[in-house]
Amino acid sequence: MNPPSVAAATFGVAGEAIAGLRVRWLGRMEFTGALALQEEIVAKKREDRSSADELLLLEHEPVYTIGRTPDRSSLLGAAHLPHPLFSINRGGQATYHGPGQVMGYPIIDLRRCGQDLHIYLRWIEQLLIELLADYGIAASRRESLTGVWVENRKIASIGVGVRHWITMHGFALNVRGDLSPFNHIVPCGINRVAMTSIEKETGNKFSVVEIGEALEEFALDRIIDLRAASEAQAINV
């Protein structure tokens, strides 16, 4: 599948960046198309620092990915995997993406945000925690484990890449549907982790598009928090 054009559909006003962040809903697409689009936007932002930060929201066809690590034990050998596998330039171990997940790919110039990856990761986690609270789910962080959890159940995975302080890749939030593809790997390299979803936690069948629309609103409201947190740290250094 070819990557969508710059005029791809948005939830709000097509092509308009609000609060310095442009959010685009891309529908369901192959992993390769989304990766090519991210690469294109990162390259553009390297050339033009004034271009708006972006958040791509989409749903993937089934795929496994693993980050840049020599330890591939989380794949359990990989030959048995029922869907394609991609090694990509993010951190972390193996995970699964597919229908029923909202994928979020923030492409943000961290040179505007204090060049602090730790603050950025915590911002993504907080964004998802606050979103889930609106659906009655008490989600939280877990010490030394990047991602979002409901007690000991993982509901969102996070893995980012950074080039010249511009981010790519991002998060996968489990909304609904079949979680069994996670059984073919050790998700994020965490043994005996239980995966969950908004549907499993609430008993309600929210659509991926509905959750994507809510994510757009939260991201537009909270992008200022990322920049403010970075500015506050800079002042305190």
C-alpha positions in Angstrom: 0.0 0.0 0.0 1.3 3.4 -0.9 1.6 6.0 1.9 -1.2 8.5 2.0 -0.8 11.9 0.6 -0.3 15.0 2.7 -4.0 15.6 2.2 -5.0 12.4 4.0 -8.1 12.6 6.1 -8.1 14.3 9.5 -10.7 14.2 12.3 -10.7 18.0 12.4 -9.8 20.6 9.7 -7.7 18.9 7.0 -4.2 20.1 6.9 -4.5 22.6 9.8 -2.0 22.4 12.7 -3.6 23.4 16.0 -1.3 24.4 18.9 1.6 23.5 16.7 0.4 19.9 16.3 -1.2 18.4 13.2 -3.3 15.2 13.8 -4.2 12.9 10.9 -6.3 9.8 11.0 -5.0 7.4 8.3 -7.4 4.5 8.7 -6.2 0.9 8.3 -2.9 0.5 6.4 0.0 -1.8 6.0 3.0 -1.2 8.3 5.3 -0.4 5.3 3.2 2.4 4.2 3.1 4.0 7.6 6.8 3.6 8.0 7.5 5.3 4.7 5.2 8.2 5.6 7.0 8.7 8.9 10.4 8.7 7.2 9.1 11.3 4.7 7.9 13.6 7.5 11.0 13.2 9.6 13.2 14.1 6.5 11.0 17.2 5.9 11.2 18.3 9.5 15.0 18.0 9.4 15.1 20.4 6.4 12.5 22.8 7.8 12.4 23.3 11.5 9.3 25.5 11.2 7.1 22.7 10.0 4.4 21.6 12.4 4.8 18.6 14.7 2.5 15.7 13.7 0.6 12.8 15.2 -0.4 10.0 12.9 -3.3 7.9 14.2 -4.1 4.6 12.4 -4.9 0.9 12.6 -2.5 -1.6 11.2 -2.9 -4.8 9.3 -1.4 -7.7 11.5 2.3 -7.3 12.0 5.1 -8.0 14.5 7.9 -5.6 15.1 11.1 -5.7 17.2 13.5 -2.9 18.0 17.2 -2.5 17.5 18.5 -5.0 19.9 20.8 -8.0 19.6 18.6 -9.9 22.0 15.8 -11.4 20.0 14.6 -13.9 22.5 11.2 -12.2 22.8 10.5 -13.6 19.3 10.7 -17.2 20.5 12.5 -18.1 17.3 10.2 -16.1 14.9 9.7 -18.9 12.4 6.3 -19.8 13.9 4.9 -16.2 13.7 1.6 -16.1 11.8 2.2 -12.5 10.5 5.1 -10.5 9.0 8.0 -9.4 11.1 9.9 -6.1 10.8 13.0 -5.0 12.6 12.8 -1.3 13.0 14.7 1.7 14.5 13.0 1.9 17.9 13.9 0.7 21.3 12.5 -2.4 22.9 11.6 -6.0 22.3 9.0 -7.7 20.1 5.4 -6.6 20.0 2.3 -7.1 17.9 0.1 -4.6 16.0 -3.2 -5.3 14.3 -6.9 -4.6 13.9 -8.4 -3.3 17.2 -5.4 -1.2 18.2 -5.0 2.5 17.8 -1.5 3.2 16.6 -0.1 6.6 17.5 3.0 7.9 15.7 4.0 11.3 17.1 6.6 13.0 14.9 7.8 15.7 17.2 10.9 17.9 17.1 12.3 17.5 20.6 14.6 20.4 20.0 11.5 22.4 20.8 10.9 20.3 23.9 14.2 20.4 25.8 15.8 17.4 24.0 14.7 15.1 26.8 13.5 11.7 25.9 12.5 10.8 29.4 10.1 13.7 29.6 8.7 12.7 26.2 8.1 9.1 27.2 6.4 10.2 30.4 4.2 12.6 28.4 3.0 9.8 26.1 2.2 7.6 29.2 0.3 10.4 30.9 -1.7 11.2 27.7 -2.9 7.6 27.6 -3.5 7.4 31.3 -5.8 10.4 31.2 -7.6 9.2 28.1 -8.3 5.9 29.8 -9.6 7.6 32.9 -12.3 9.1 30.8 -13.5 5.6 30.0 -13.5 4.6 33.6 -10.2 2.7 33.5 -7.7 3.3 36.3 -4.4 3.0 34.3 -1.0 3.8 35.6 2.8 3.4 35.0 4.9 0.6 36.4 8.4 1.3 37.8 11.1 0.7 35.1 8.6 -0.6 32.6 7.7 1.8 29.8 4.0 1.6 28.8 0.6 1.8 30.4 -0.9 -0.7 32.7 -4.2 -1.7 34.5 -2.9 -3.3 37.6 -0.6 -6.0 36.2 -2.2 -6.1 32.8 -0.7 -4.1 29.9 -3.1 -2.0 27.8 -0.6 0.1 25.8 2.9 -0.4 24.5 5.4 2.3 23.8 8.5 2.2 21.6 10.1 5.2 20.0 12.9 6.1 17.7 14.7 9.4 17.6 16.7 10.9 14.7 18.4 14.2 15.1 16.0 14.8 18.0 12.9 14.2 15.8 10.7 11.3 17.1 9.1 8.5 15.2 7.2 5.3 16.0 5.2 5.7 19.3 2.4 3.8 21.0 -0.1 1.1 20.5 -3.3 1.2 22.5 -5.4 -2.0 22.7 -9.0 -1.0 22.1 -10.9 -4.2 21.2 -10.7 -7.6 19.5 -8.4 -10.5 19.4 -5.3 -10.4 21.6 -4.2 -13.9 20.9 -1.4 -12.9 18.4 0.6 -11.7 21.5 0.7 -15.3 22.6 3.3 -16.1 19.9 5.9 -13.8 21.4 7.1 -12.5 24.8 5.4 -9.1 24.5 8.0 -6.3 25.1 10.3 -9.0 26.5 8.2 -9.3 29.8 7.6 -12.9 30.7 4.1 -13.9 31.7 2.6 -10.5 31.0 -1.1 -10.3 30.5 -2.4 -8.1 27.7 -5.7 -6.3 28.0 -7.8 -3.8 26.1 -10.4 -1.1 26.7 -13.1 -3.7 25.7 -11.8 -6.3 28.2 -11.6 -3.7 31.0 -15.0 -2.1 30.4 -17.1 -4.8 28.6 -17.9 -2.2 25.9 -17.1 -2.4 22.2 -15.7 1.0 21.5 -14.6 1.5 17.9 -11.0 2.3 17.0 -12.1 5.4 15.2 -14.0 6.6 18.4 -10.9 6.2 20.5 -8.8 7.8 17.8 -11.0 10.9 17.9 -10.6 11.1 21.7 -6.9 10.8 21.3 -6.8 13.7 18.9 -8.5 15.9 21.5 -6.3 14.9 24.3 -3.1 15.3 22.2 -4.1 18.8 21.1 -4.9 19.8 24.6 -1.7 18.4 26.1 1.0 19.1 23.6 1.6 22.3 25.6 2.3 20.2 28.7 5.2 18.5 26.9 6.7 21.8 26.0 6.0 23.3 29.4 7.6 20.4 31.3 10.7 20.7 29.2 10.9 24.4 29.8 10.5 23.9 33.5 13.3 21.4 33.6 15.6 23.8 31.7 14.9 26.5 34.2 15.8 24.2 37.1 19.0 22.9 35.6 
